[in-house]
Amino acid sequence: MIFQALHRLRERGVLGMNGRNAEYIMAMNARSAYPSVDNKVETKRLAAQFGIPTPKLYYVVENHGSIASLPKVLEDHQEFAVKPAHGSGGNGIVLITAKTEKGFVTQSGRVISGEDFAYHVSSILSGIYSLGGREDMAIIEALIHPDPVFDGVSYQGVPDERVIIYRGVPVMAMVRLPTRASDGKANLHRGAIGAGIDLAGGTTLAGVHKTRLINTHPDTGNPVSGIVIPHWDELLTMAATAWEMTGLGYLGADFVLDRDSGPVLLELNARPGLAIQMANQVGLRLRLEMTDRAPAEIFSSPQARVAWAEETFGHKKK
């Protein structure tokens, strides 16, 4: 029974974890290139070289001794984000929207005392949230003000767009929408919604919440499909450029839409998850194999790769 089920999934072009790891991550991603995506400070540096915007960097806390400098560093900033440099899955990220006499106000309205804030930064440095548990750095950066396009289908947090890039071609995309269950965070494993995106035009499709297909947001009741994402071609071109930027042949790129500046790169991931297939109701392996058969000329530039992807993988051209 299990082998029959696996065979059916493969026939539908669904990519499994073992296939992803052996055939794409290990085969396409040189270990020497991993630091460019595993370290958010390095990602910011590379992105600047390629003209790709990222949230403005205010400060990097490199060691425990630097924590004492935070009050002075944050003196002129009423709002900001704190992130582990080597974190993943959204763990350890705190979004501060205001400061009061009692401490720092998070996006959910919770107040963190100055002492607890310093303890959180210390925990980041100790590697609690980092890949492999190694010692880390804490990044203090500008807070994103999201484009209102997703206001009706987002609970408190900041939605983000995930694009899977293979050989520089954007092959699949989704938007992750925060919910009450995810505590306002755009992480699927916490309970956020994943809604597929039609590559040809940037319109959202139906969504998946945990293991259920859904058409409406559980907190707002609004449809998650049919939303046209602004700056879509610009976002896809930035994603496609990640190939030249990192040298990685298989990766994920996460963006947010800032209300003033448009698409902003949050992070890159050399080991992107596979839930995007559920969000799009399409097998990823099918698209990867189609990309391998693509004409050689499309690999000449990010723009050429984006044009081919939109034409090839547009909705109803699965």
Number of C-alpha atoms within 10 A of each C-alpha: 6 7 8 9 10 13 13 12 14 15 12 14 18 21 19 16 10 10 13 19 13 11 11 18 20 16 12 18 18 14 11 10 14 17 15 22 25 21 20 22 21 14 21 21 13 17 21 12 10 13 10 20 18 21 18 13 15 14 16 19 22 15 15 15 9 11 19 11 11 17 11 9 13 15 9 8 16 15 19 21 20 22 23 31 29 25 24 17 17 14 15 20 19 19 22 23 17 16 19 11 7 10 16 22 20 18 19 15 12 11 18 18 16 16 9 13 18 17 13 19 24 21 19 30 24 17 21 19 24 23 17 10 13 13 19 24 26 28 23 25 20 20 19 22 13 20 19 11 15 19 16 14 23 27 25 17 20 23 29 25 24 26 27 26 25 23 21 28 32 33 28 27 27 29 28 27 31 28 27 17 14 18 16 21 28 26 21 20 13 18 22 27 34 35 29 29 30 22 26 19 16 24 19 24 24 21 28 27 22 16 9 10 16 19 17 18 23 18 14 15 11 14 18 27 19 13 15 16 19 16 13 18 18 14 24 28 21 26 28 27 24 29 19 14 19 22 19 26 21 26 28 23 25 23 24 24 26 17 13 10 12 17 26 19 22 19 21 26 20 25 18 20 15 16 17 26 20 23 26 24 18 18 22 23 21 17 22 22 11 12 21 11 9 15 9 8 9 18 16 10 15 22 19 15 25 27 18 21 22 21 13 19 18 18 17 7 10 12
